[in-house]
């Protein structure tokens, strides 16, 4: 059971902790909550913080491992979302880490793009119906203006072909 201050917080019914194996970084695994669809299927509520070919709404097959941890095996269905990781630039005009992180995510709200961030890093979930050209333009503008740097964590063919001009 998680806690916020002194209040106990129960995880939502039908939610489970799933684990992605990591390669090539300091940690060996990344865990996050997911919606259980069946004993061996989950849907992600948001994109992970790592390039794991996973984003909001994707459905994965999971398998119980040691200590009954649910390990992500393979993607069953892609949601069409794209996941982009934003890193607040040093001396960003958006502000220090606490306000700058929130400001990065807020820049995308008018484009119907949501995200989550902390400590100068945010991951935005770009829905398939978003104006991908405008989102890409804002990403490039923010990088050019010194607001952030960004990495594409998981993108679609439509994202790759969307022109920024």
Buried (B, 14 or more C-beta within 10 A) or exposed (E): EEEEEEEEEEEEEEBBEBBBEBEEEEEEEBBBBBBBBEEBBBBBBBBBBBBBBBBBBBBBBBEEEEEEBBBBEEBBEBBBBBBBBBBBBEEBEBBEBEEBBBBBBBBBEEBEBBBBBEEBBBBBBBBBEBBBEBBBBBBEEBBEEEBBBBEBBBBBEEBEEBEEE
